[in-house]
């Protein structure tokens, strides 16, 4: 059964439009600030590097080949086989081939940590149709959201039933509540005997809420609510997916995009927002209007991936 949470998506054109409008907004706001100060320069409230930093945000994706590995179905447990085929009545595990992928993102969008309300990371697989890949499990997952909400670097194992075991450092463990600690105690040992070991799984966006979705879909996605990024940040995303046997090549589209905090942006533009020309007010509304109409900014990358045979 597909995950009930739907991860937001944007088209390439929508993402490009959001990036362009943000540049137009910042440039127009600086001109308006200069006019308010007598036409001789930029208003001091707008002479702020945090606005310019949005235009030079760094968003990079690692190579999908870095940790791409074929998984032998004979090492799946009975529970793992059930997960792998979704519906045992009409499918068999031998009709598919299974792969593990670890994607890394490197992100920096400015020195002020609270200028975003939502960050979205999304990987869409193709082609669509009969050869469409299907995501079976992903990490970070919602089960361990309290662990990811603390952030840090973890050792993780992918087990034969296609669930994850997480080894949490002592300093992180001390920050968790009793419920999260009890769940960690019940997961079993980490290390040895798993399908995949990731000795240093990084995920640290400050104090935040993370939600994951994509199981039994052709995408894997995450939303991070109110991230606090104080520095350039690496984060890992693990995906196990299947393809029909004989599939040699797939496509992958990676997106990282975010929504600006309306309170933060209004604060930055407070000195000029009441006297702006109509064009600038329209630009501001693109980012401060109704939630479903707000523009998002970010980056998109695509790959064509040749799958390993072993």
C-alpha positions as a Markdown table, in Angstrom:
| # | Residue | x | y | z |
|---|---|---|---|---|
| 1 | Unk | 0.0 | 0.0 | 0.0 |
| 2 | Unk | 1.5 | 3.4 | -1.0 |
| 3 | Unk | 2.5 | 5.9 | 1.7 |
| 4 | Unk | -0.4 | 8.1 | 2.8 |
| 5 | Unk | 1.7 | 11.2 | 3.0 |
| 6 | Unk | 2.1 | 13.1 | -0.3 |
| 7 | Unk | 5.3 | 15.0 | -0.8 |
| 8 | Unk | 5.0 | 18.3 | -2.6 |
| 9 | Unk | 6.3 | 18.6 | -6.1 |
| 10 | Unk | 7.1 | 21.4 | -8.5 |
| 11 | Unk | 7.6 | 21.3 | -12.3 |
| 12 | Unk | 10.9 | 22.5 | -13.8 |
| 13 | Unk | 9.1 | 25.6 | -15.1 |
| 14 | Unk | 7.6 | 26.4 | -11.7 |
| 15 | Unk | 11.1 | 26.1 | -10.0 |
| 16 | Unk | 12.7 | 28.3 | -12.6 |
| 17 | Unk | 10.0 | 30.9 | -12.3 |
| 18 | Unk | 10.4 | 31.0 | -8.5 |
| 19 | Unk | 14.1 | 31.4 | -8.8 |
| 20 | Unk | 13.7 | 34.2 | -11.3 |
| 21 | Unk | 11.0 | 36.0 | -9.3 |
| 22 | Unk | 13.2 | 36.0 | -6.2 |
| 23 | Unk | 16.0 | 37.7 | -8.1 |
| 24 | Unk | 13.6 | 40.3 | -9.4 |
| 25 | Unk | 12.1 | 40.9 | -6.0 |
| 26 | Unk | 15.5 | 41.5 | -4.3 |
| 27 | Unk | 16.7 | 43.8 | -7.0 |
| 28 | Unk | 13.5 | 45.8 | -7.0 |
| 29 | Unk | 13.4 | 46.0 | -3.2 |
| 30 | Unk | 17.0 | 47.4 | -3.2 |
| 31 | Unk | 16.0 | 50.0 | -5.8 |
| 32 | Unk | 13.0 | 51.0 | -3.7 |
| 33 | Unk | 15.1 | 51.2 | -0.6 |
| 34 | Unk | 17.5 | 53.6 | -2.4 |
| 35 | Unk | 14.7 | 55.8 | -3.4 |
| 36 | Unk | 13.4 | 56.0 | 0.2 |
| 37 | Unk | 16.8 | 57.1 | 1.3 |
| 38 | Unk | 16.9 | 60.0 | -1.1 |
| 39 | Unk | 17.8 | 58.2 | -4.3 |
| 40 | Unk | 21.5 | 58.1 | -3.4 |
| 41 | Unk | 21.9 | 54.5 | -2.4 |
| 42 | Unk | 20.4 | 51.4 | -0.9 |
| 43 | Unk | 18.3 | 51.6 | 2.3 |
| 44 | Unk | 20.3 | 50.3 | 5.3 |
| 45 | Unk | 17.6 | 47.7 | 6.1 |
| 46 | Unk | 18.0 | 46.2 | 2.6 |
| 47 | Unk | 21.8 | 46.3 | 2.6 |
| 48 | Unk | 21.7 | 42.9 | 4.1 |
| 49 | Unk | 23.9 | 40.0 | 3.0 |
| 50 | Unk | 21.2 | 37.4 | 3.9 |
| 51 | Unk | 19.1 | 38.6 | 0.9 |
| 52 | Unk | 22.0 | 38.4 | -1.5 |
| 53 | Unk | 22.9 | 34.9 | -0.1 |
| 54 | Unk | 19.5 | 33.6 | -1.3 |
| 55 | Unk | 20.7 | 34.3 | -4.9 |
| 56 | Unk | 23.9 | 32.4 | -4.4 |
| 57 | Unk | 22.5 | 29.4 | -2.6 |
| 58 | Unk | 24.5 | 26.2 | -3.0 |
| 59 | Unk | 22.6 | 23.1 | -3.9 |
| 60 | Unk | 24.6 | 20.1 | -5.1 |
| 61 | Unk | 23.6 | 16.4 | -5.5 |
| 62 | Unk | 26.2 | 13.6 | -5.2 |
| 63 | Unk | 26.5 | 10.9 | -7.8 |
| 64 | Unk | 23.8 | 8.2 | -7.8 |
| 65 | Unk | 26.5 | 5.7 | -8.7 |
| 66 | Unk | 28.5 | 6.3 | -5.5 |
| 67 | Unk | 26.8 | 3.6 | -3.5 |
| 68 | Unk | 24.5 | 2.0 | -6.1 |
| 69 | Unk | 24.4 | -1.7 | -5.4 |
| 70 | Unk | 22.4 | -4.7 | -6.6 |
| 71 | Unk | 20.7 | -6.7 | -3.8 |
| 72 | Unk | 20.4 | -10.5 | -4.0 |
| 73 | Unk | 16.8 | -11.5 | -3.4 |
| 74 | Unk | 17.9 | -14.8 | -1.8 |
| 75 | Unk | 19.1 | -12.8 | 1.2 |
| 76 | Unk | 15.7 | -11.3 | 1.9 |
| 77 | Unk | 13.8 | -12.7 | 4.8 |
| 78 | Unk | 10.2 | -13.8 | 4.4 |
| 79 | Unk | 9.0 | -10.4 | 5.5 |
| 80 | Unk | 11.4 | -8.8 | 3.1 |
| 81 | Unk | 10.1 | -10.8 | 0.2 |
| 82 | Unk | 6.5 | -9.7 | 1.1 |
| 83 | Unk | 7.7 | -6.1 | 1.0 |
| 84 | Unk | 9.5 | -6.6 | -2.2 |
| 85 | Unk | 6.6 | -7.9 | -4.2 |
| 86 | Unk | 3.8 | -5.9 | -2.5 |
| 87 | Unk | 1.1 | -8.4 | -3.6 |
| 88 | Unk | 2.1 | -12.1 | -3.5 |
| 89 | Unk | -1.0 | -13.2 | -5.3 |
| 90 | Unk | 0.0 | -11.7 | -8.6 |
| 91 | Unk | 3.8 | -11.4 | -8.5 |
| 92 | Unk | 7.0 | -13.3 | -7.5 |
| 93 | Unk | 10.2 | -11.8 | -6.3 |
| 94 | Unk | 12.2 | -13.4 | -9.1 |
| 95 | Unk | 10.4 | -11.2 | -11.6 |
| 96 | Unk | 12.3 | -8.2 | -10.3 |
| 97 | Unk | 15.8 | -7.0 | -9.5 |
| 98 | Unk | 16.5 | -5.0 | -6.4 |
| 99 | Unk | 18.9 | -2.1 | -5.8 |
| 100 | Unk | 20.2 | 0.1 | -3.0 |
| 101 | Unk | 21.1 | 3.7 | -3.7 |
| 102 | Unk | 22.5 | 6.4 | -1.4 |
| 103 | Unk | 22.1 | 10.0 | -2.5 |
| 104 | Unk | 23.9 | 12.9 | -0.9 |
| 105 | Unk | 22.9 | 16.5 | -1.0 |
| 106 | Unk | 25.1 | 19.5 | -0.1 |
| 107 | Unk | 23.0 | 22.6 | 0.7 |
| 108 | Unk | 23.7 | 26.1 | 1.9 |
| 109 | Unk | 21.2 | 29.0 | 1.5 |
| 110 | Unk | 22.5 | 31.7 | 3.7 |
| 111 | Unk | 23.8 | 32.5 | 7.2 |
| 112 | Unk | 20.4 | 33.1 | 8.8 |
| 113 | Unk | 19.0 | 29.7 | 10.0 |
| 114 | Unk | 15.3 | 30.5 | 10.2 |
| 115 | Unk | 14.4 | 31.9 | 6.8 |
| 116 | Unk | 12.7 | 28.7 | 5.6 |
| 117 | Unk | 9.4 | 27.1 | 6.7 |
| 118 | Unk | 9.7 | 23.9 | 4.6 |
| 119 | Unk | 12.5 | 22.1 | 2.8 |
| 120 | Unk | 11.6 | 19.4 | 0.3 |
| 121 | Unk | 14.0 | 16.8 | -1.1 |
| 122 | Unk | 12.5 | 14.5 | -3.8 |
| 123 | Unk | 13.9 | 11.9 | -6.2 |
| 124 | Unk | 11.6 | 10.7 | -9.0 |
| 125 | Unk | 12.4 | 7.5 | -10.9 |
| 126 | Unk | 11.6 | 6.7 | -14.5 |
| 127 | Unk | 10.7 | 5.6 | -17.1 |
| 128 | Unk | 7.0 | 5.5 | -16.4 |
| 129 | Unk | 4.9 | 2.5 | -17.6 |
| 130 | Unk | 5.6 | -1.2 | -17.5 |
| 131 | Unk | 9.3 | -0.7 | -16.6 |
| 132 | Unk | 8.6 | 1.9 | -13.9 |
| 133 | Unk | 10.8 | 1.5 | -10.8 |
| 134 | Unk | 9.1 | 1.1 | -7.4 |
| 135 | Unk | 10.5 | 2.3 | -4.1 |
| 136 | Unk | 10.4 | -0.3 | -1.4 |
| 137 | Unk | 11.9 | 1.5 | 1.6 |
| 138 | Unk | 13.7 | 4.7 | 2.3 |
| 139 | Unk | 15.8 | 6.5 | 4.9 |
| 140 | Unk | 15.4 | 8.8 | 6.8 |
| 141 | Unk | 12.0 | 7.2 | 7.6 |
| 142 | Unk | 9.1 | 8.5 | 9.6 |
| 143 | Unk | 9.5 | 5.7 | 12.2 |
| 144 | Unk | 12.7 | 7.3 | 13.5 |
| 145 | Unk | 11.6 | 10.9 | 13.0 |
| 146 | Unk | 12.5 | 11.8 | 16.6 |
| 147 | Unk | 16.1 | 10.6 | 16.0 |
| 148 | Unk | 16.4 | 12.5 | 12.7 |
| 149 | Unk | 14.9 | 15.6 | 14.4 |
| 150 | Unk | 17.9 | 15.7 | 16.7 |
| 151 | Unk | 20.3 | 15.2 | 13.8 |
| 152 | Unk | 23.8 | 14.0 | 13.5 |
| 153 | Unk | 25.8 | 11.1 | 12.0 |
| 154 | Unk | 24.6 | 7.6 | 12.5 |
| 155 | Unk | 25.5 | 4.0 | 11.7 |
| 156 | Unk | 22.6 | 2.3 | 10.0 |
| 157 | Unk | 21.9 | -1.2 | 8.7 |
| 158 | Unk | 19.4 | -2.4 | 6.0 |
| 159 | Unk | 18.1 | -5.7 | 7.3 |
| 160 | Unk | 16.8 | -8.7 | 5.3 |
| 161 | Unk | 13.2 | -7.7 | 6.0 |
| 162 | Unk | 13.9 | -4.3 | 4.4 |
| 163 | Unk | 13.7 | -2.4 | 7.6 |
| 164 | Unk | 16.4 | -0.2 | 9.1 |
| 165 | Unk | 18.4 | -0.4 | 12.3 |
| 166 | Unk | 20.0 | 2.8 | 13.6 |
| 167 | Unk | 22.9 | 3.1 | 16.0 |
| 168 | Unk | 22.5 | 6.4 | 17.8 |
| 169 | Unk | 25.6 | 8.1 | 19.4 |
| 170 | Unk | 25.4 | 8.5 | 23.2 |
| 171 | Unk | 25.2 | 12.3 | 23.0 |
| 172 | Unk | 22.2 | 12.1 | 20.7 |
| 173 | Unk | 20.6 | 9.4 | 22.8 |
| 174 | Unk | 20.6 | 11.7 | 25.8 |
| 175 | Unk | 18.3 | 14.1 | 23.8 |
| 176 | Unk | 15.6 | 11.6 | 23.0 |
| 177 | Unk | 12.5 | 10.9 | 25.0 |
| 178 | Unk | 11.6 | 7.5 | 26.6 |
| 179 | Unk | 9.4 | 6.4 | 23.7 |
| 180 | Unk | 12.2 | 6.9 | 21.1 |
| 181 | Unk | 14.7 | 5.2 | 23.4 |
| 182 | Unk | 12.4 | 2.2 | 23.8 |
| 183 | Unk | 12.0 | 1.8 | 20.1 |
| 184 | Unk | 15.7 | 1.8 | 19.6 |
| 185 | Unk | 16.1 | -0.9 | 22.3 |
| 186 | Unk | 13.6 | -3.1 | 20.4 |
| 187 | Unk | 15.3 | -2.9 | 17.0 |
| 188 | Unk | 18.1 | -5.4 | 17.7 |
| 189 | Unk | 21.8 | -5.2 | 17.1 |
| 190 | Unk | 23.3 | -2.9 | 14.5 |
| 191 | Unk | 26.2 | -4.3 | 12.5 |
| 192 | Unk | 26.8 | -7.6 | 10.9 |
| 193 | Unk | 24.5 | -9.8 | 8.9 |
| 194 | Unk | 22.5 | -7.0 | 7.2 |
| 195 | Unk | 22.1 | -6.5 | 3.5 |
| 196 | Unk | 23.8 | -3.1 | 3.6 |
| 197 | Unk | 25.8 | -1.3 | 6.2 |
| 198 | Unk | 26.2 | 2.5 | 6.1 |
| 199 | Unk | 28.8 | 3.4 | 8.7 |
| 200 | Unk | 28.3 | 7.2 | 8.6 |
| 201 | Unk | 24.8 | 8.2 | 7.6 |
| 202 | Unk | 24.5 | 12.0 | 7.9 |
| 203 | Unk | 21.3 | 13.9 | 8.5 |
| 204 | Unk | 21.4 | 17.2 | 10.4 |
| 205 | Unk | 19.1 | 20.1 | 9.7 |
| 206 | Unk | 19.0 | 21.5 | 13.2 |
| 207 | Unk | 15.9 | 20.9 | 15.3 |
| 208 | Unk | 13.1 | 20.0 | 12.9 |
| 209 | Unk | 10.3 | 17.7 | 12.0 |
| 210 | Unk | 10.9 | 15.3 | 9.1 |
| 211 | Unk | 8.3 | 13.3 | 7.1 |
| 212 | Unk | 9.1 | 10.7 | 4.5 |
| 213 | Unk | 7.0 | 9.1 | 1.7 |
| 214 | Unk | 7.3 | 7.1 | -1.4 |
| 215 | Unk | 6.9 | 3.5 | -0.5 |
| 216 | Unk | 5.3 | 1.6 | -3.4 |
| 217 | Unk | 5.5 | 4.7 | -5.6 |
| 218 | Unk | 8.1 | 5.7 | -8.2 |
| 219 | Unk | 9.5 | 8.5 | -6.1 |
| 220 | Unk | 11.1 | 9.0 | -2.7 |
| 221 | Unk | 10.6 | 12.3 | -0.9 |
| 222 | Unk | 11.1 | 14.1 | 2.4 |
| 223 | Unk | 9.8 | 17.3 | 3.9 |
| 224 | Unk | 11.7 | 19.1 | 6.6 |
| 225 | Unk | 9.6 | 21.5 | 8.6 |
| 226 | Unk | 11.3 | 24.7 | 9.9 |
| 227 | Unk | 14.9 | 23.6 | 9.3 |
| 228 | Unk | 17.7 | 25.6 | 11.0 |
| 229 | Unk | 20.7 | 25.6 | 8.7 |
| 230 | Unk | 23.5 | 27.5 | 10.2 |
| 231 | Unk | 26.2 | 26.2 | 7.8 |
| 232 | Unk | 26.7 | 24.3 | 4.7 |
| 233 | Unk | 25.1 | 20.9 | 5.3 |
| 234 | Unk | 25.5 | 17.4 | 3.8 |
| 235 | Unk | 22.6 | 15.0 | 4.2 |
| 236 | Unk | 22.2 | 11.4 | 3.0 |
| 237 | Unk | 19.1 | 9.7 | 1.6 |
| 238 | Unk | 18.9 | 6.0 | 1.2 |
| 239 | Unk | 16.5 | 4.3 | -1.2 |
| 240 | Unk | 15.8 | 0.6 | -2.0 |
| 241 | Unk | 13.9 | 0.1 | -5.3 |
| 242 | Unk | 13.0 | -2.6 | -7.7 |
| 243 | Unk | 12.7 | -2.8 | -11.4 |
| 244 | Unk | 11.4 | -5.5 | -13.7 |
| 245 | Unk | 14.0 | -8.1 | -14.5 |
| 246 | Unk | 16.0 | -7.3 | -17.6 |
| 247 | Unk | 15.9 | -3.5 | -17.0 |
| 248 | Unk | 19.2 | -2.0 | -18.0 |
| 249 | Unk | 18.7 | 1.7 | -17.5 |
| 250 | Unk | 16.5 | 4.1 | -15.5 |
| 251 | Unk | 16.2 | 7.8 | -15.1 |
| 252 | Unk | 16.3 | 9.8 | -11.9 |
| 253 | Unk | 15.3 | 13.4 | -11.3 |
| 254 | Unk | 16.5 | 15.0 | -8.0 |
| 255 | Unk | 15.0 | 18.2 | -6.6 |
| 256 | Unk | 15.7 | 20.2 | -3.5 |
| 257 | Unk | 13.5 | 23.2 | -3.0 |
| 258 | Unk | 12.1 | 25.3 | -0.2 |
| 259 | Unk | 9.6 | 27.9 | 0.8 |
| 260 | Unk | 10.6 | 31.1 | 2.4 |
| 261 | Unk | 9.3 | 32.2 | 5.8 |
| 262 | Unk | 6.8 | 34.9 | 5.3 |
| 263 | Unk | 7.7 | 36.5 | 8.7 |
| 264 | Unk | 11.4 | 36.5 | 7.8 |
| 265 | Unk | 10.8 | 38.1 | 4.4 |
| 266 | Unk | 8.4 | 40.6 | 5.7 |
| 267 | Unk | 10.9 | 41.6 | 8.3 |
| 268 | Unk | 13.6 | 42.1 | 5.7 |
| 269 | Unk | 11.4 | 44.3 | 3.6 |
| 270 | Unk | 9.5 | 46.1 | 6.4 |
| 271 | Unk | 11.0 | 49.6 | 5.6 |
| 272 | Unk | 9.9 | 49.5 | 2.0 |
| 273 | Unk | 6.9 | 47.2 | 1.9 |
| 274 | Unk | 4.3 | 50.0 | 2.4 |
| 275 | Unk | 5.6 | 52.2 | -0.4 |
| 276 | Unk | 6.4 | 49.7 | -3.1 |
| 277 | Unk | 5.3 | 50.1 | -6.6 |
| 278 | Unk | 2.6 | 47.7 | -7.9 |
| 279 | Unk | 5.2 | 45.5 | -9.7 |
| 280 | Unk | 7.1 | 44.9 | -6.5 |
| 281 | Unk | 3.9 | 44.2 | -4.5 |
| 282 | Unk | 3.1 | 41.5 | -7.0 |
| 283 | Unk | 6.5 | 40.0 | -6.6 |
| 284 | Unk | 6.2 | 40.0 | -2.8 |
| 285 | Unk | 2.8 | 38.3 | -3.1 |
| 286 | Unk | 4.4 | 35.5 | -5.1 |
| 287 | Unk | 6.2 | 34.6 | -1.9 |
| 288 | Unk | 3.8 | 35.9 | 0.8 |
| 289 | Unk | 0.4 | 35.0 | -0.7 |
| 290 | Unk | -1.8 | 32.0 | 0.0 |
| 291 | Unk | 0.3 | 28.9 | 0.9 |
| 292 | Unk | -0.8 | 26.9 | -2.1 |
| 293 | Unk | 0.2 | 29.8 | -4.4 |
| 294 | Unk | 3.6 | 30.6 | -3.0 |
| 295 | Unk | 6.6 | 30.2 | -5.2 |
| 296 | Unk | 9.4 | 27.8 | -4.2 |
| 297 | Unk | 13.0 | 28.2 | -5.0 |
| 298 | Unk | 15.7 | 25.5 | -5.4 |
| 299 | Unk | 17.4 | 23.3 | -7.9 |
| 300 | Unk | 16.7 | 20.3 | -10.2 |
| 301 | Unk | 19.2 | 17.7 | -11.6 |
| 302 | Unk | 18.6 | 14.7 | -13.8 |
| 303 | Unk | 20.5 | 11.5 | -14.5 |
| 304 | Unk | 20.3 | 8.5 | -16.8 |
| 305 | Unk | 21.6 | 5.6 | -14.8 |
| 306 | Unk | 23.0 | 2.3 | -16.1 |
| 307 | Unk | 22.1 | -0.3 | -13.5 |
| 308 | Unk | 25.0 | -2.6 | -12.2 |
| 309 | Unk | 24.7 | -6.3 | -13.1 |
| 310 | Unk | 26.1 | -7.5 | -9.9 |
